[in-house]
Amino acid sequence: MTALFDRLDTIILRVRHLDAALDWYRRVLGLAVVFEDPEDELAVLGLGHGTSITLYTLSAEEQPAPPTAAGPFPIFATQNAGAAYSILLERGARVDPIQEGGGVRFFSFYDPDGNRLEACEILDDDSGGSPGA
């Protein structure tokens, strides 16, 4: 059977204040805005390879979802989890300890709105694919 989709386009992360979130994603992660819609209070940050993160402002009556291990979250590929970890710490990000297992080294970190993000380094890729693929 042929797959219906060829890639993930964007991941929406809900934020309380778009300007503050944009500042953090630019300053801490080094991401650039590729599209902004002030009327809908959203901005798209390019990740390369045709994938993006869309920061979308919560309405006044909405509450942010609490971060949980069971909920969806973006995972960023990195060539060096240790170096990424150190840089995020230097830039003031809240990070969990680095873990290793199953051929990967990874850690979770959080934006100012509490959105969980993860960085993952593949240590052994004999299969030619990524973990979970």
C-alpha positions as CSV (number, residue, x, y, z in Angstrom):
1,M,0.0,0.0,0.0
2,T,1.3,3.5,-0.9
3,A,1.6,6.0,2.0
4,L,-0.9,8.8,1.9
5,F,1.6,11.4,3.1
6,D,5.3,12.1,2.3
7,R,6.4,14.1,5.3
8,L,5.2,16.0,8.4
9,D,4.5,19.6,7.5
10,T,4.2,21.3,10.8
11,I,3.7,20.8,14.5
12,I,1.4,23.3,16.3
13,L,2.5,24.4,19.8
14,R,0.1,26.6,21.7
15,V,1.5,29.6,23.6
16,R,0.2,32.3,25.9
17,H,2.0,35.2,24.3
18,L,3.3,35.0,20.8
19,D,5.9,37.7,21.0
20,A,7.5,36.2,24.1
21,A,7.4,32.7,22.6
22,L,9.0,34.0,19.3
23,D,11.7,35.6,21.3
24,W,12.5,32.4,23.1
25,Y,12.5,30.2,20.0
26,R,14.7,32.6,18.1
27,R,17.1,33.3,20.9
28,V,17.3,29.8,22.5
29,L,16.8,27.5,19.5
30,G,18.0,29.8,16.7
31,L,14.9,29.3,14.6
32,A,13.7,31.9,12.0
33,V,10.1,33.0,11.3
34,V,9.1,31.9,7.7
35,F,5.5,33.1,8.0
36,E,3.6,35.3,10.5
37,D,-0.1,36.0,10.7
38,P,-0.8,38.8,13.3
39,E,-4.6,38.5,12.8
40,D,-4.7,34.8,13.7
41,E,-1.8,35.3,16.2
42,L,0.4,32.6,14.8
43,A,3.9,32.3,13.4
44,V,5.6,29.5,11.6
45,L,9.3,28.7,12.3
46,G,11.3,26.8,9.7
47,L,13.2,23.7,10.6
48,G,14.5,22.7,7.2
49,H,13.6,19.6,5.2
50,G,10.1,21.0,4.7
51,T,9.0,20.7,8.4
52,S,8.1,23.6,10.7
53,I,6.8,24.5,14.1
54,T,3.7,26.7,14.3
55,L,3.4,28.8,17.4
56,Y,-0.3,29.5,17.8
57,T,-1.7,31.8,20.6
58,L,-4.2,30.4,23.0
59,S,-7.5,32.3,23.2
60,A,-8.4,34.1,26.4
61,E,-10.7,31.2,27.5
62,E,-8.2,28.4,26.6
63,Q,-5.8,26.9,29.1
64,P,-2.5,25.3,28.1
65,A,-2.4,21.6,28.3
66,P,-0.2,20.3,31.0
67,P,3.0,18.7,29.6
68,T,2.9,14.9,30.0
69,A,5.1,12.0,28.8
70,A,2.0,10.5,27.2
71,G,1.1,13.6,25.0
72,P,2.6,14.4,21.6
73,F,5.8,16.5,21.5
74,P,8.3,17.4,18.8
75,I,11.7,15.6,18.8
76,F,14.6,17.5,17.2
77,A,17.4,15.4,15.6
78,T,20.9,16.4,16.7
79,Q,24.4,15.2,15.9
80,N,25.6,15.8,19.5
81,A,23.1,15.6,22.4
82,G,25.7,16.6,24.9
83,A,26.6,19.8,23.0
84,A,22.9,20.7,22.4
85,Y,22.3,20.2,26.1
86,S,25.1,22.5,27.1
87,I,24.0,25.2,24.7
88,L,20.4,25.0,25.9
89,L,21.6,25.3,29.5
90,E,23.8,28.3,28.6
91,R,20.8,30.0,26.9
92,G,18.6,29.5,30.0
93,A,16.3,26.7,28.9
94,R,14.9,24.3,31.4
95,V,16.2,20.8,30.6
96,D,15.9,17.3,32.0
97,P,18.9,15.1,32.4
98,I,20.4,13.3,29.4
99,Q,19.3,9.7,29.0
100,E,20.7,6.9,26.8
101,G,19.3,3.7,25.6
102,G,18.1,1.8,22.5
103,G,20.8,3.3,20.4
104,V,19.9,6.9,21.2
105,R,21.0,9.7,23.6
106,F,18.2,12.2,24.3
107,F,16.8,14.7,26.7
108,S,13.6,16.7,27.2
109,F,13.5,20.5,27.5
110,Y,10.7,23.0,27.8
111,D,9.7,26.3,26.3
112,P,8.4,29.1,28.6
113,D,4.8,27.9,28.2
114,G,5.8,24.4,29.4
115,N,5.6,22.8,26.0
116,R,7.8,19.7,26.1
117,L,10.4,19.4,23.4
118,E,13.1,16.7,23.0
119,A,16.5,16.4,21.4
120,C,17.7,13.0,20.1
121,E,21.1,11.8,18.9
122,I,21.2,8.5,17.1
123,L,24.2,6.6,18.4
124,D,24.0,3.4,16.3
125,D,22.1,3.5,13.0
126,D,23.0,0.2,11.4
127,S,19.3,-0.2,10.3
128,G,19.5,2.8,8.0
129,G,16.4,4.3,9.6
130,S,15.4,6.3,12.6
131,P,14.2,4.9,15.9
132,G,10.5,4.1,15.7
133,A,10.5,4.0,11.9
